[in-house]
């Protein structure tokens, strides 16, 4: 009984300390309108990024096959958004968890659409296993650990996912430099990724002072800046009637995001 009481006390202290630290961060001298803006703008911009694969889904349904496309971005979206929902709930921060609920649901929809039109010989078992493992580790941390420790554990899981997802942008940058063509970089999505990472980095650094938020998004911002510089070096991509499928590749720019 004494051990259970001690565990409850640690959970309560961790929760109170977490909430208190965020309230203190919001009172760190920023004007109220800046705090309000940085609480509202990142979730709204994130929705635009989460909706980016809709063109690819329409193309898949029209062709009735996934062709050579990969499901990695959509599996990563489900996993990453689930992690950040848990992180936001642990931190008692709706700015983080609320937008990622829709991200997780959209990711599940994209993955379902992809699975319904699989090309012959393609299997998603490894994708399902990976997503299940991430979700189980996140839920176990959420349910078992004291709040402060669970918050850190889930944050590290999110950072690991971001590192994995960065293989997409890095591969795209290498392709652009090698081919001297930006055909694999959609300009609008690149700009949206830049704005998304910028706003989340500002929110994480100026409002809540959380390295799990500003760290990955600062890295994402740097990747976006490099990609934008490639447009300056190699020009805008030529228009293509099949450009809608390209959103499945650069979609891995989502930190995530983050968040």
RAQUIKA-V483164 format. One record per pair of residues at least 12 apart in sequence whose ideal C-beta (glycine too) atoms are under 8 Angstrom apart, sorted by the first residue. I is the first residue (numbers start at 1). J is the second residue. Records with the same first field share a line. If there is no record, write none. Layout:
I=J ; J
This chain:
7=146
10=146
11=146 ; 147
13=148
14=146 ; 147 ; 148 ; 149 ; 151
15=92 ; 147 ; 148
17=148
18=90 ; 91 ; 92 ; 147 ; 148 ; 151
19=92
21=209
22=91 ; 92 ; 93 ; 208
25=207 ; 208 ; 209
26=207 ; 208
28=206 ; 209
30=206 ; 207
34=206
35=207
38=199 ; 202 ; 203 ; 206 ; 207
39=95 ; 203 ; 207
40=95
41=199
42=95 ; 99 ; 196 ; 199 ; 200 ; 203 ; 259
43=95 ; 98 ; 99
44=99
45=192 ; 195 ; 196 ; 199
46=99 ; 100 ; 103 ; 196 ; 200 ; 256 ; 257 ; 258 ; 259
47=99 ; 102
48=192 ; 196
49=189 ; 192 ; 193 ; 196 ; 254 ; 257
50=77 ; 81 ; 99 ; 102 ; 103 ; 106 ; 107 ; 254
51=106
52=189 ; 192 ; 247 ; 251
53=73 ; 74 ; 106 ; 110 ; 247 ; 248 ; 251
55=244 ; 245 ; 247
56=69 ; 110 ; 244 ; 245 ; 247 ; 248 ; 251
57=109 ; 110 ; 113
58=244
59=242 ; 244 ; 245
60=113 ; 114 ; 117
61=113 ; 117
63=117
64=117
65=117 ; 118 ; 119
66=114 ; 117 ; 118 ; 119 ; 122
67=119 ; 245
68=119
69=114 ; 245 ; 248
70=248
71=111 ; 114 ; 115 ; 124 ; 127
72=127 ; 168 ; 252
73=110 ; 168 ; 248 ; 249 ; 251 ; 252 ; 254
74=107 ; 110 ; 111 ; 114
75=107 ; 111 ; 124 ; 127 ; 128 ; 130 ; 131
76=107 ; 161 ; 164 ; 165 ; 252 ; 254
77=103 ; 104 ; 106 ; 107 ; 110 ; 111 ; 251 ; 254
78=104 ; 107 ; 108 ; 111 ; 131
79=130 ; 131 ; 134 ; 135 ; 161
80=103 ; 158 ; 161 ; 162 ; 165 ; 254 ; 255 ; 256 ; 257 ; 258
81=100 ; 101 ; 103 ; 104 ; 107 ; 256
82=100 ; 104 ; 134 ; 135 ; 138
83=134 ; 138 ; 154 ; 157 ; 158 ; 161
84=96 ; 97 ; 100 ; 103 ; 158 ; 256 ; 257 ; 258 ; 259
85=97 ; 100 ; 101 ; 104
86=138 ; 139 ; 141 ; 142 ; 154
87=151 ; 154 ; 155 ; 158 ; 212
88=100
89=142
90=142 ; 147 ; 150 ; 151 ; 154
91=151 ; 208 ; 210
93=208
95=203
96=213 ; 259
99=259
100=256 ; 258 ; 259
111=124 ; 127
134=157 ; 161
137=157
138=154 ; 157
141=153 ; 154 ; 157
142=154
155=212
156=212
158=212 ; 216 ; 256 ; 258
159=212 ; 215 ; 216
162=216 ; 219 ; 220 ; 255 ; 256 ; 257 ; 258
165=252 ; 253 ; 254 ; 255
166=219 ; 220 ; 223 ; 252
167=252
168=249 ; 250 ; 251 ; 252 ; 253
169=223 ; 227 ; 250 ; 252 ; 253
170=223
172=184 ; 185 ; 227 ; 249 ; 250
173=223 ; 226 ; 227 ; 230
176=227 ; 230 ; 234
177=230
180=234
181=234 ; 237
182=230 ; 231 ; 234 ; 235 ; 236 ; 237
183=237 ; 238 ; 240 ; 246
184=237 ; 246 ; 249 ; 250
185=227 ; 230 ; 231 ; 237 ; 250
186=237 ; 243 ; 246 ; 247 ; 250
187=231 ; 236 ; 237
189=247 ; 250 ; 251 ; 253
190=224 ; 227 ; 228 ; 231 ; 250 ; 253
191=228
193=220 ; 224 ; 227 ; 250 ; 253 ; 254
194=221 ; 224 ; 225 ; 228
196=217 ; 220 ; 254 ; 257
197=217 ; 218 ; 220 ; 221 ; 223 ; 224 ; 255 ; 257
198=217 ; 221
200=213 ; 214 ; 217 ; 255 ; 256 ; 257 ; 258 ; 259
201=213 ; 214 ; 217 ; 218 ; 220 ; 221
202=214
204=217
205=218
213=258 ; 259
216=255 ; 256 ; 257 ; 258 ; 259
217=255 ; 256 ; 257 ; 258 ; 259
219=255
220=253 ; 255 ; 256 ; 257
223=253
224=253
